[in-house]
Amino acid sequence: MPLSFPAARWRQPQTLVAFLLLFGLPWYHFLGWQRSTAFVLLALGFSGVGAAIRRQSWSWALYLWWSLLFLGLAASVRPGESLQIILWNVVLPVLVFAVLVSQRQHFDVLLQVFLVAILLLVSTLSRMVWLGIDPQVGGLPGWRYYPGPGLSSTFLVLALPVAWALYRRAKSYGQRVLPVAVLLAIPWGVYLTLNRMAWVVLALSGALLLFVTMRASLRRPHRLALLVVLMVFACAGLAWKTTQVRMGAMSLGQVYTQDARHGVWRYWCERIPSSPWWGHGYGIRVEQAYYRDLGGPASVPPALRPEEGAIRAHAHNLLIDQMVQTGVTGTLSWLILMIGLLWHFLRLARAGEDLAWAAIALILALIIKNMSDDFVEFSVSLTFWSLLALLQAGIDGGRMDAKKLASSAAKAG
């Protein structure tokens, strides 16, 4: 469906607020916008939230994760702050999912709104480079809405499955303009951020989506395999080029040994045994408070002092951060939820739902992108659950339409 705004469609307040929410997702310092639209959306659709969550096959895993996070507050070094972060980063985004999943008639237009915001983000990156401003620096005067290279690349890789899904649904050349523009803009935006892990995500997600796209149209499977391999190698080459731009002319071995993350991971892995089951409290701010309680820089071994600045921020790995913050119970329950989501959408994909493949690529993108950092805070969490909800809404809408057609055909027969 092309991007259009007939007046009758937008008379529904819930859809209008969802429009504002989707447009404001990939921007820094838009927290007020994101939170206010999320709360208004939740207020408008609150009556159906419980039923919407219970209908999902993975709801039991969600409730398990939530329960263990709240139980873990007893072990937190800052329980009040952990509770606040859980409500913002974990509970609210899922409640927004429960409201947006009902947008079966409007999901495609809402996804297009998000893609328009992504194009504006890439335009912002391009303008910064054009003006000689380093995109590696966030929070610059006059550029306060630019989210920085890490967050920008995260939003870009999450947009890839959405653009692919809308391209697959397009029924005319006009409807393909926006998704094709985004698919072309994403690699350029990622290159400008100089984020290496984003290329890994684009290679893996792109390989999956390319396979799904072309498996039925190619008579010779080896040609498809060749295309996938070529795309993966292209992404690997661009990742290596990005590394050279960031770190200079180095061998692969030098890049591996000089990456500061090894020291960061080692420091935080050594903190896990002090509270292995429940962790030290959910949230990166709580993790930073725990670091200060340990003595701050004094707790860093001399061999790791050069990485102290990165260590003080957090573990720069989603799983290690989860282990430090929530221990075995929280990390394992989160992994169970992710596996539950993947299994849910894999069953739908095997039943012929293309949008389910986009959801699978979205989940994998979130996990893989954060293996070298941890951006799963409020904005990214809200983006992930909102996009997942709209993809699920598209699947549900398609199935309802198919049932209506089957019912009409049966009555006519």
N, C-alpha and C positions, 0 to 999 in steps of 0.2 A: 504494500500500500504506500503511495507516495506521501511525502510530508505535507499535510494539508490540515486546515483548522476550521471545519464547518462549525458554525455557531452552536448548533444543537448538541454537538459532541461535547463541547466544553462547558455546557451548563451544569454538568455534574461536578460539584466542588472537589470531590475526591480525585477525579482525573486531572483537574487543573492544578491541584496541590502536588500531585505526582509529577506533572510536567515541570513545575518549579524545582522540585527535589532533584529530578534527573539532570536538569541543566546545571545545577549547582554542585554536583558531586566532585568533578575533578579539579577543584580549586582550593588553594591554601587560604587560610583566614576566612573561609566561608563557613566556619563552624556554626556561627549564629544562624545563617541561612539554612544549613543542613539540619540543625537540631530543631529549629522552629517548624520547618516544613515537615520533618519527620513526626513531630508531636501533633501537629494539626492533622496530618494524614492518619495517624493512629487514633486520634479523637473521632474522626469521621467514620472510621471503619472498625472501631474497637469491638463492636458487638459480635463480629464474625471471626475475631482473631483466634480464639480457642479452638473452634471447629476447624479453621483453616490449617492450624498446626497439627491437630490430631489426624487429619486426613492424610498427612504425609507418612509414607512407610518408614521414614527414618526418625520419626518424632520421639521414639523411645530412646534413641541414642542422644538426641538433643536434651531430653529431660535428664538423662544420666550425666551428661557433661555439666549442665547447669547445677544439678544437685551437688556434685563433687566440688565444683568451684565455690559454692556457698559454704559447704562444709570446710573447705580449705581456708576460709577467712580466719579460723581459730589459730592457724599457724602463721598468718601474715605478720610481717614486721610493722605494717601500717594497715590494720584491718579496715578502718574507715575509708581510706583512699582506695584500697582494693575493691571494696563494695561499690564505690562510685564508678570506678573504671569498668567493673563487670556490668553494671547497669547500662553504661554508655556504650561500651565496645561490644558487648555480647548480647544482652537482652534486647535493647532497643532495635538494633538492626534486624534481628529475627522477627520481632513484632511487626516491623515495616514489611518484611517479607510476607507475613501473613495477611497484610492488607493488600499489597500489590499483586498477590497471586490471584486476586479476583478480577484483575484488569484484562480479562480475556478478549474483549472487543478492541481495546486500545493499546495492547502491549507493543505492537509493531511501531506505532507512532512514538510512544514513550522511549523505545530503544533508539529510534532515529534522533530524538532530542539529545540523548546521551552522546550519540556519534557527532552531532553538531558541536557539542561542547568539546569533544576530543579534537576536532578540526581546529577549533579556536585555541586549544592548548598547543597544538603543533605550530600554529601561526605565531603564538607567543614565543615559543622556542626559536623559531626562524627569525623573528624580529630582533630578539636579543642578540643572536649571532650576527645579524646584519649590522647592528649598532655597535658591535665589538664588545658586548657584555658576555662574560663567561657564564654559560648555563649551569656550571658546577656550583655556583654560589646562589643560595636561596635567600629570600627575605631582603632583597635589595630595595632601597628607596625607589618608589615609583613602580615596583614590580612585586608588591606584597602578595598578590594573588597567585604568583608563580610558585608551584609547590616544591621546587627543587628537583634535581635529577633523579633521585631514588623514587620519590612518589610519582613523578611524571612518567617514568618508565613503567611503574606498576600499573598506572591507569591505562597506559598504551597497550600493554600486553593483555589486560582484561578486556580491552575493546576489540581485540582481534576476533574472538569467537562471536561476538555480537555482530560485527560487520559481516562475517562469513554467513551467519544465520540469515540476515536480512538479504544478502545477495542471493542465497539459495531460494528464498521465498519470493523474490522479485519476479513479476510476470511480464515486465516490459523493460525496454532499455532505459526509460526515464526513471523507473524505480531502482535501477542499478547504479545510478549516478552517485548517490551518497555513500553506499557501502564500498563501491570501488574506490572512491576518493579517499575514504578512511583506510582501506587496505593498502593503498599506495603511500599514504601519509605516515602510517605507523612505523615502517622501517626508517624513514627519514627522521622522525621524531626520536626514535630510540638511538639512532646514530648521534644526534645532537646532544643527548644526555650522557653519552659515553658510558652507559651502564652495560657491563659485560654479561651479567646474568640474564638480562632481558633478551639477548640474542639466543641464549640457550632455550628460553621459554618459547621464543618465536620459532626456533627450529623444531622443537618437539610438538608444540601445538599446531604449527603449520603443517608438519608431516602428517599428523592425525587427520586434520581437516582436509588436506589435499587427498589423502587416501580415500576418505569418505566421499569426496566430490567426484573422483575420477574412477573409482573401482568399477562402476557399472558401465562407464562409457568406453573403457579401454579393453579391447579384446585380448591384448597380450599383457599379462600381468607384469612381465619384466620391464615394460616401458614405464609403468607406474612406479615400480621400485626404483628405476633410474631417476625419475623426476624427484622422488622423495629424497634419494641420496644426494642429488645435485643441490636441492634446496638446503639440506642439512649442512653440506659443505660450504655453501654460500654464507650461511649464518655463522658457521665456525670461522670462516675467513674474515667476516666483518667483526666478529668478537675479537679476533687476534689484532686486527687493525685498530680497534678501539683500545686494546691493551697497550699497543705501541704508542698511541697518541697520549695516553695517560701516564705511562711509566717509562717511555723511551724505548730505544732499540735493545731488547733483552731476549735471551733465549727462553724457551718454554720452562726449563728448569729454574732459571733465575726468577721468572715471574712467580712460579709456585713457591719458592723458598722465601721470597721477599714480601709476599702478601701478608699484611698485618693481621688478617683474620685468624691465622693459625695460632698466634699468641693470644688473641682475644678468646677464641674457643677453648684453648687450654686453660686459661685463667678461670672462666666461668664453669667449665666442666669440673674443675677441682672444688667448686663451691657446692655442687649438687649433693655430695654425700652428707653434708651437715643437716639437710632436711630432705631426704630422698623421696618420701612418700607424698608430702603435701606441699613442698616448696616453701618459698619465703614470702609469697604474696603475689597475687595477680596484678599485672600491669608493669610497663616499662618504668614508669615513675617510681613504683615501689621497688623495682630491681635497683634503680639508681640510689634510692634511700638505703637499701641493704648494703650497697657498696660503700656508702658513706659511713654506715654503722661499723663496717669492718675496718675502718681507718682510712678509707679513700686511697690515695697514692701510696701510703705506707703499707698497704696490703698487697701491693703489686711486687712480685719478685724482681730483682735487679735485671735479669735477662729479658723481662717483658716491659721494662720502663718505657722504651720507645713507643709502645702501643698503648700507653696509659690513657691517652685521650679517647681512643676508641673503646677501651675497656670500660671507662666510666659511663659511657652511653648505654650499652647493653651488650648482649652476646653476639649480635649480628648473625643470628641463625634462629629461625623460627622454632625449631625443635629444642635447641639448647635453651633458648629463652623460656619456652614452655616448661622444660624440666626444672629450671632454676625457680620459676615463679609458682608453678603448680605441682611439681613433683611427678611421680609415676602415675598417680591417680588422675590428675588433670590432663597430662599429656596423652595417656592411653585412651581416656574417654574422648578426647578431641580427635585422635586418630580413628577411633571407632565411628565417630560421627562422619568424618570425611569418607571413610570406606562405605558407610551406609548411604551417603549421598551419591558416591560413584556407582554403587550397585543399583540404586534406584534408577538413575538415569541410563545406566547400561542396559537394564531390562527394557526401558522405553526405546532406546536406540535400536536394540535388536528387533523390536516390534515395528521398526520402520519410521521412527520419529527423528527427523533431521535435527530439530531443535535440541533434542537430548544430547547429540554429539557436541553441540555448542556448549551445553551445560557441563559436559565432561571436560572439555578443553578449558572452560572457565575455572573449574575446581583445580585441575592440574596446574594451570597458570598461577593461581594464588599460592599453591604449595611450593612449586619449584622456584618461583621468583624470590621467595622468602627463605631459601636455603642459604643465601649469602647475606641476608639482612632480615629485618623484621619490621614491616610496615603495616602489619595487621592491627592498626588502631582504628579509631572511630570512622574516619573518612573512607578508608579502604574497606573496612568491615561493612559499612553501610552500602558502599558501591557493590561489593560482592553479593550481598544478600538481595539487594534490589534487582540486580541483573538476573540473578538466579530465579527470583520470583517471576519476573516478566517472561523468561524462557519457559518456566513451568506453566505460566498462564497461557502462553501460546500453544503448548502441548495440550492442555486441558480444553482450550477453545476448539482446536482442531478435532479432538476426539468427540466433543459434544456435537459439532457440526456433522461429523460422520454418522453419529447415531441418529441425528434428525433426518439425514438423507436416507439412511437405511429404513427408518420408521416410515417415512413418506413413500418410499418405494414399495414397502410391504403393504401399506394401505392401498396404494394404487393398484398393486397386483391382486 
